[in-house]
Each structure stands twice: as structure tokens, then as C-alpha cells.
Amino acid sequence: MNEIATQIPYKEILLSLLTFLSAFLLWRIQYQKDRVKNIESQLSEKKYKMYSEFIYILFDVTNATKTGKAISDKEIVKRMAEIKRDMFIYAPDKVFKKFTEWTLKINGGGSGIKHFKTYFELMKMIREDMGNKGTQLKLDDFMLFYMQSEEEYEKFKEIHF
């Protein structure tokens, strides 16, 4: 009986099992990393689509008067509802709250211009969420980009800000 026990290569079997277990664990870790990366990529795509639509609405409404292609209130409401739906699922809390603040301002009546500051703050948060962590944009930068005229922006600031 002792001869049989000494003939079984316990060390080799144990080493083989440990090698197999290590290989399996390494594969499993890589598989999990790939899954997480895939989920993050899908989330990023959903956020990009949602944030892009949010930006497109502003520019579509603004350009509608210039191009003569009016956008109906029904279309704007539909697009905003889709953004709100996606915002609830995909946006980080601070973006979600700032979006709510902005929609309350645009729905609250009064001057239609006061919401631009909140809109800009929201845009800045969106830029940060999409990877521009160190963004240094200021309200003036945004408004000049949006208006494309320093003279018009100065007149606008005198009247509305």
C-alpha cells in the first residue's frame, strides 16, 4: 500500500490544479473587466445621445427663425419628454437636479432669458460628465459661442443681465 501511495505524484497533481485554477481566475477577472468596460461604453453612448439631443433642441429652436423651418411646440414637448426620460435613467444626480432647475425656470414664466445662466451651468456639468473634467468655460464664453457676435452679446447683456 505504501508503494502505491509513493507512486502517485501528489505535488504534480496539486501544481496542475493550482495552475488550472489560476488560469480560470485570471480569465474570469478579464471577462468581468470586459463586461464592465462594455457596460460603461453603452452608458456613455446613451449619455452622449441624451446630451446631444438636449443641445440640439436649443440650436434647432434658434436656427428655426433663421432657416424658416419652424419647430412645433408639440415636437419640442416630445423631444423634451424623451430627454427627461433618459435623464432620469442616465444622468448623474447633479445634472438631473440642474436640469430640473432649468425646466422649472423655463416653465415659470417671466423673462425667457433668465434661464440661460442655468442652462449654461447645466451645459458645463454635461461637459464635465462627458470627460471634460477641467473645463474652464464661463458664461461669456458660452454666450459668445451661441450668439457669434461680440456686439450683439454686449447689447444682450445690457438689456437682460
Backbone as CSV, one residue per row, in Angstrom:
resi,resn,N_x,N_y,N_z,CA_x,CA_y,CA_z,C_x,C_y,C_z
1,MET,0.814,-1.193,0.000,0.000,0.000,0.000,0.859,1.259,0.000
2,ASN,1.972,1.235,0.739,2.872,2.374,0.768,3.517,2.618,-0.588
3,GLU,3.757,1.527,-1.327,4.368,1.680,-2.637,3.433,2.424,-3.596
4,ILE,2.142,2.144,-3.519,1.166,2.807,-4.387,1.070,4.288,-4.037
5,ALA,1.061,4.588,-2.734,0.957,5.967,-2.280,2.168,6.772,-2.726
6,THR,3.313,6.189,-2.725,4.514,6.920,-3.128,4.605,7.078,-4.634
7,GLN,3.879,6.273,-5.367,3.921,6.377,-6.823,2.992,7.470,-7.369
8,ILE,2.005,7.893,-6.599,1.078,8.941,-7.062,1.789,10.292,-6.905
9,PRO,1.884,11.045,-7.982,2.610,12.316,-7.939,1.726,13.451,-7.377
10,TYR,1.570,13.485,-6.062,0.708,14.478,-5.417,1.127,15.908,-5.751
11,LYS,2.394,16.163,-5.726,2.876,17.521,-5.991,2.515,17.969,-7.406
12,GLU,2.681,17.091,-8.371,2.376,17.440,-9.757,0.877,17.672,-9.959
13,ILE,0.080,16.805,-9.316,-1.379,16.955,-9.424,-1.814,18.274,-8.781
14,LEU,-1.305,18.562,-7.602,-1.637,19.805,-6.906,-1.174,21.012,-7.703
15,LEU,0.012,20.952,-8.262,0.533,22.034,-9.083,-0.327,22.237,-10.330
16,SER,-0.759,21.156,-10.947,-1.632,21.247,-12.126,-2.969,21.884,-11.764
17,LEU,-3.541,21.461,-10.626,-4.818,22.049,-10.184,-4.670,23.535,-9.888
18,LEU,-3.611,23.916,-9.222,-3.377,25.328,-8.922,-3.158,26.144,-10.191
19,THR,-2.454,25.572,-11.148,-2.245,26.248,-12.427,-3.573,26.448,-13.151
20,PHE,-4.382,25.406,-13.195,-5.695,25.492,-13.825,-6.571,26.516,-13.114
21,LEU,-6.597,26.471,-11.788,-7.401,27.415,-11.004,-6.935,28.843,-11.234
22,SER,-5.642,29.071,-11.260,-5.101,30.413,-11.518,-5.504,30.901,-12.903
23,ALA,-5.381,30.042,-13.897,-5.756,30.417,-15.264,-7.243,30.749,-15.337
24,PHE,-8.067,29.933,-14.675,-9.506,30.191,-14.664,-9.819,31.528,-13.995
25,LEU,-9.189,31.797,-12.865,-9.433,33.059,-12.154,-8.977,34.264,-12.978
26,LEU,-7.851,34.157,-13.627,-7.391,35.243,-14.493,-8.364,35.482,-15.644
27,TRP,-8.833,34.412,-16.253,-9.828,34.532,-17.332,-11.096,35.212,-16.807
28,ARG,-11.556,34.785,-15.623,-12.783,35.338,-15.046,-12.633,36.832,-14.740
29,ILE,-11.495,37.218,-14.210,-11.250,38.636,-13.928,-11.262,39.438,-15.223
30,GLN,-10.604,38.944,-16.251,-10.586,39.646,-17.540,-11.987,39.720,-18.142
31,TYR,-12.742,38.646,-18.024,-14.116,38.619,-18.515,-14.952,39.690,-17.813
32,GLN,-14.822,39.809,-16.496,-15.568,40.822,-15.730,-15.144,42.223,-16.133
33,LYS,-13.840,42.428,-16.313,-13.350,43.744,-16.741,-13.944,44.119,-18.091
34,ASP,-13.971,43.170,-19.005,-14.539,43.423,-20.330,-16.026,43.747,-20.245
35,ARG,-16.753,43.035,-19.388,-18.181,43.312,-19.206,-18.410,44.717,-18.664
36,VAL,-17.629,45.095,-17.654,-17.754,46.434,-17.067,-17.434,47.490,-18.118
37,LYS,-16.374,47.270,-18.894,-15.996,48.219,-19.946,-17.111,48.339,-20.986
38,ASN,-17.733,47.229,-21.340,-18.833,47.227,-22.302,-20.031,48.005,-21.758
39,ILE,-20.357,47.783,-20.500,-21.487,48.494,-19.872,-21.191,49.990,-19.816
40,GLU,-19.966,50.354,-19.436,-19.584,51.765,-19.386,-19.669,52.401,-20.772
41,SER,-19.284,51.660,-21.783,-19.349,52.166,-23.152,-20.800,52.394,-23.574
42,GLN,-21.669,51.446,-23.258,-23.085,51.605,-23.582,-23.685,52.794,-22.845
43,LEU,-23.331,52.956,-21.577,-23.821,54.085,-20.798,-23.337,55.393,-21.396
44,SER,-22.081,55.438,-21.787,-21.517,56.636,-22.395,-22.252,56.984,-23.691
45,GLU,-22.566,55.976,-24.490,-23.305,56.207,-25.739,-24.695,56.762,-25.460
46,LYS,-25.372,56.200,-24.457,-26.717,56.682,-24.098,-26.654,58.128,-23.610
47,LYS,-25.660,58.427,-22.767,-25.496,59.800,-22.276,-25.211,60.746,-23.426
48,TYR,-24.324,60.348,-24.321,-23.982,61.195,-25.456,-25.231,61.520,-26.278
49,LYS,-26.033,60.512,-26.543,-27.259,60.722,-27.320,-28.210,61.669,-26.587
50,MET,-28.383,61.455,-25.292,-29.282,62.291,-24.490,-28.776,63.729,-24.444
51,TYR,-27.494,63.899,-24.128,-26.926,65.241,-24.027,-26.934,65.952,-25.376
52,SER,-26.652,65.213,-26.433,-26.669,65.813,-27.769,-28.059,66.331,-28.113
53,GLU,-29.055,65.546,-27.832,-30.429,65.972,-28.117,-30.772,67.221,-27.315
54,PHE,-30.307,67.294,-26.097,-30.538,68.471,-25.262,-29.935,69.721,-25.911
55,ILE,-28.745,69.588,-26.453,-28.088,70.712,-27.115,-28.776,71.022,-28.441
56,TYR,-29.147,69.986,-29.187,-29.771,70.183,-30.490,-31.067,70.983,-30.392
57,ILE,-31.822,70.765,-29.339,-33.093,71.488,-29.210,-32.856,72.988,-29.190
58,LEU,-31.907,73.443,-28.391,-31.621,74.875,-28.315,-31.230,75.421,-29.682
59,PHE,-30.318,74.734,-30.346,-29.856,75.224,-31.635,-30.941,75.089,-32.713
60,ASP,-31.739,74.045,-32.651,-32.827,73.893,-33.620,-33.859,74.999,-33.462
61,VAL,-34.198,75.338,-32.220,-35.174,76.406,-31.984,-34.605,77.747,-32.446
62,THR,-33.356,78.007,-32.114,-32.711,79.260,-32.510,-32.596,79.365,-34.022
63,ASN,-32.170,78.301,-34.658,-31.971,78.326,-36.108,-33.282,78.272,-36.879
64,ALA,-34.355,77.878,-36.236,-35.649,77.794,-36.921,-36.065,79.157,-37.470
65,THR,-35.822,80.209,-36.710,-36.195,81.541,-37.196,-35.298,81.972,-38.350
66,LYS,-34.049,81.529,-38.324,-33.108,81.906,-39.383,-33.329,81.118,-40.664
67,THR,-33.694,79.854,-40.513,-33.847,78.993,-41.691,-35.277,78.929,-42.202
68,GLY,-36.213,79.401,-41.396,-37.612,79.350,-41.797,-38.259,77.997,-41.591
69,LYS,-37.564,77.088,-40.925,-38.101,75.759,-40.633,-38.554,75.735,-39.182
70,ALA,-39.749,76.177,-38.957,-40.276,76.267,-37.594,-40.455,74.879,-36.975
71,ILE,-40.190,74.815,-35.691,-40.389,73.578,-34.943,-41.633,73.776,-34.091
72,SER,-42.555,72.854,-34.201,-43.811,72.999,-33.467,-43.592,72.787,-31.972
73,ASP,-44.479,73.381,-31.194,-44.426,73.191,-29.743,-44.593,71.717,-29.397
74,LYS,-45.424,71.034,-30.171,-45.647,69.603,-29.944,-44.347,68.811,-30.115
75,GLU,-43.559,69.160,-31.136,-42.287,68.489,-31.383,-41.299,68.771,-30.254
76,ILE,-41.256,70.013,-29.791,-40.352,70.367,-28.688,-40.738,69.613,-27.418
77,VAL,-42.028,69.570,-27.128,-42.501,68.854,-25.941,-42.140,67.372,-26.036
78,LYS,-42.313,66.799,-27.207,-41.984,65.382,-27.406,-40.492,65.143,-27.177
79,ARG,-39.663,65.980,-27.763,-38.216,65.822,-27.614,-37.772,66.036,-26.162
80,MET,-38.362,67.012,-25.505,-38.035,67.263,-24.095,-38.456,66.079,-23.219
81,ALA,-39.593,65.486,-23.517,-40.061,64.327,-22.742,-39.088,63.157,-22.898
82,GLU,-38.560,62.969,-24.095,-37.582,61.903,-24.314,-36.289,62.182,-23.544
83,ILE,-35.870,63.426,-23.530,-34.667,63.795,-22.773,-34.901,63.567,-21.288
84,LYS,-36.062,63.984,-20.790,-36.377,63.811,-19.375,-36.395,62.336,-18.995
85,ARG,-36.954,61.519,-19.847,-36.987,60.074,-19.591,-35.573,59.518,-19.464
86,ASP,-34.723,59.874,-20.426,-33.348,59.394,-20.404,-32.543,60.029,-19.271
87,MET,-32.826,61.278,-18.972,-32.133,61.980,-17.894,-32.377,61.259,-16.571
88,PHE,-33.582,60.794,-16.378,-33.930,60.092,-15.141,-33.089,58.826,-14.970
89,ILE,-32.801,58.169,-16.074,-32.070,56.906,-16.022,-30.554,57.119,-16.019
90,TYR,-30.053,57.974,-16.883,-28.619,58.019,-17.156,-27.840,59.168,-16.512
91,ALA,-28.495,60.257,-16.178,-27.760,61.439,-15.700,-27.321,61.292,-14.250
92,PRO,-26.126,61.801,-13.929,-25.735,61.837,-12.525,-26.639,62.809,-11.764
93,ASP,-26.678,62.681,-10.461,-27.606,63.458,-9.642,-27.498,64.959,-9.874
94,LYS,-26.279,65.490,-9.921,-26.149,66.949,-10.048,-26.669,67.444,-11.396
95,VAL,-26.490,66.671,-12.458,-27.031,67.040,-13.769,-28.559,66.930,-13.736
96,PHE,-29.057,65.871,-13.144,-30.507,65.664,-13.012,-31.150,66.851,-12.289
97,LYS,-30.562,67.261,-11.161,-31.114,68.367,-10.371,-31.023,69.695,-11.119
98,LYS,-29.921,69.924,-11.809,-29.764,71.176,-12.558,-30.734,71.206,-13.736
99,PHE,-30.975,70.066,-14.373,-31.957,70.003,-15.454,-33.348,70.340,-14.913
100,THR,-33.672,69.804,-13.765,-34.966,70.108,-13.138,-35.070,71.599,-12.839
101,GLU,-34.013,72.175,-12.301,-33.996,73.621,-12.013,-34.220,74.422,-13.295
102,TRP,-33.547,74.025,-14.363,-33.680,74.728,-15.637,-35.112,74.627,-16.175
103,THR,-35.687,73.424,-16.157,-37.050,73.271,-16.684,-38.053,74.049,-15.839
104,LEU,-37.836,74.136,-14.542,-38.721,74.943,-13.705,-38.627,76.416,-14.079
105,LYS,-37.441,76.880,-14.407,-37.262,78.285,-14.802,-37.916,78.577,-16.148
106,ILE,-37.770,77.665,-17.098,-38.369,77.955,-18.411,-39.883,77.803,-18.377
107,ASN,-40.398,77.026,-17.434,-41.844,76.864,-17.317,-42.474,77.846,-16.344
108,GLY,-41.651,78.615,-15.625,-42.148,79.505,-14.580,-42.657,80.838,-15.064
109,GLY,-42.546,81.097,-16.335,-42.998,82.388,-16.828,-41.939,83.449,-16.603
110,GLY,-42.350,84.696,-16.707,-41.404,85.788,-16.520,-40.487,85.906,-17.724
111,SER,-39.309,86.470,-17.496,-38.352,86.666,-18.569,-37.859,85.330,-19.101
112,GLY,-37.859,85.193,-20.410,-37.387,83.966,-21.023,-35.870,83.881,-21.092
113,ILE,-35.186,84.909,-20.597,-33.737,84.977,-20.712,-33.031,84.480,-19.455
114,LYS,-33.658,84.594,-18.316,-33.013,84.248,-17.045,-32.549,82.794,-16.998
115,HIS,-33.169,81.959,-17.757,-32.804,80.546,-17.735,-31.464,80.266,-18.400
116,PHE,-30.906,81.222,-19.169,-29.640,80.985,-19.859,-28.497,80.688,-18.898
117,LYS,-28.471,81.353,-17.753,-27.400,81.083,-16.780,-27.503,79.650,-16.272
118,THR,-28.705,79.210,-15.973,-28.898,77.840,-15.503,-28.591,76.854,-16.622
119,TYR,-29.015,77.191,-17.844,-28.713,76.348,-18.995,-27.201,76.199,-19.149
120,PHE,-26.472,77.324,-19.024,-25.019,77.267,-19.129,-24.423,76.383,-18.035
121,GLU,-24.885,76.532,-16.808,-24.378,75.702,-15.710,-24.624,74.224,-16.005
122,LEU,-25.791,73.938,-16.549,-26.122,72.564,-16.931,-25.203,72.077,-18.047
123,MET,-24.959,72.922,-19.041,-24.066,72.547,-20.140,-22.666,72.271,-19.607
124,LYS,-22.216,73.064,-18.663,-20.888,72.867,-18.081,-20.823,71.527,-17.345
125,MET,-21.879,71.196,-16.601,-21.932,69.902,-15.911,-21.932,68.748,-16.902
126,ILE,-22.647,68.916,-17.998,-22.702,67.882,-19.032,-21.314,67.679,-19.635
127,ARG,-20.626,68.779,-19.926,-19.259,68.674,-20.468,-18.364,67.920,-19.491
128,GLU,-18.482,68.224,-18.208,-17.668,67.535,-17.196,-18.015,66.049,-17.142
129,ASP,-19.307,65.737,-17.206,-19.736,64.338,-17.155,-19.254,63.547,-18.365
130,MET,-19.090,64.231,-19.485,-18.651,63.551,-20.709,-17.124,63.541,-20.855
131,GLY,-16.405,63.948,-19.802,-14.958,63.784,-19.830,-14.144,65.057,-19.775
132,ASN,-14.759,66.204,-19.900,-14.036,67.474,-19.838,-13.997,67.975,-18.400
133,LYS,-13.332,67.219,-17.549,-13.330,67.490,-16.099,-12.788,68.864,-15.748
134,GLY,-11.811,69.349,-16.462,-11.181,70.619,-16.120,-11.686,71.780,-16.946
135,THR,-12.929,71.724,-17.417,-13.447,72.784,-18.276,-13.368,74.138,-17.571
136,GLN,-12.933,75.133,-18.306,-12.769,76.483,-17.773,-13.735,77.472,-18.418
137,LEU,-14.731,76.961,-19.112,-15.672,77.846,-19.797,-16.471,78.682,-18.802
138,LYS,-16.708,79.899,-19.184,-17.507,80.839,-18.396,-18.773,81.155,-19.193
139,LEU,-19.718,81.813,-18.537,-20.971,82.179,-19.198,-20.697,83.015,-20.446
140,ASP,-19.756,83.949,-20.372,-19.434,84.778,-21.538,-18.956,83.929,-22.709
141,ASP,-18.136,82.915,-22.424,-17.656,82.024,-23.495,-18.821,81.326,-24.178
142,PHE,-19.726,80.816,-23.364,-20.890,80.103,-23.906,-21.768,81.037,-24.737
143,MET,-22.053,82.208,-24.195,-22.942,83.131,-24.895,-22.317,83.637,-26.196
144,LEU,-21.015,83.906,-26.184,-20.353,84.323,-27.425,-20.373,83.198,-28.455
145,PHE,-20.155,81.980,-27.996,-20.228,80.830,-28.893,-21.636,80.714,-29.480
146,TYR,-22.615,80.896,-28.639,-24.012,80.762,-29.048,-24.433,81.903,-29.976
147,MET,-24.069,83.134,-29.625,-24.533,84.299,-30.379,-23.636,84.638,-31.571
148,GLN,-22.346,84.325,-31.487,-21.388,84.563,-32.563,-21.219,86.040,-32.934
149,SER,-21.452,86.929,-31.950,-21.259,88.350,-32.203,-21.008,89.053,-30.875
150,GLU,-19.817,89.647,-30.749,-19.492,90.348,-29.513,-20.403,91.557,-29.303
151,GLU,-20.686,92.281,-30.375,-21.529,93.475,-30.268,-22.944,93.105,-29.820
152,GLU,-23.492,92.096,-30.463,-24.847,91.665,-30.106,-24.895,91.147,-28.672
153,TYR,-23.856,90.433,-28.268,-23.825,89.912,-26.902,-23.730,91.042,-25.886
154,GLU,-22.941,92.072,-26.179,-22.843,93.213,-25.258,-24.208,93.900,-25.117
155,LYS,-24.908,94.083,-26.226,-26.258,94.664,-26.175,-27.195,93.770,-25.364
156,PHE,-27.087,92.480,-25.601,-27.911,91.499,-24.904,-27.673,91.556,-23.392
157,LYS,-26.390,91.638,-22.993,-26.047,91.706,-21.570,-26.605,92.978,-20.924
158,GLU,-26.527,94.103,-21.626,-27.042,95.357,-21.068,-28.536,95.275,-20.808
159,ILE,-29.240,94.610,-21.677,-30.694,94.528,-21.566,-31.126,93.463,-20.550
160,HIS,-30.477,92.284,-20.578,-31.005,91.141,-19.833,-30.244,90.745,-18.587
161,PHE,-28.991,91.118,-18.467,-28.237,90.659,-17.290,-27.929,91.801,-16.401
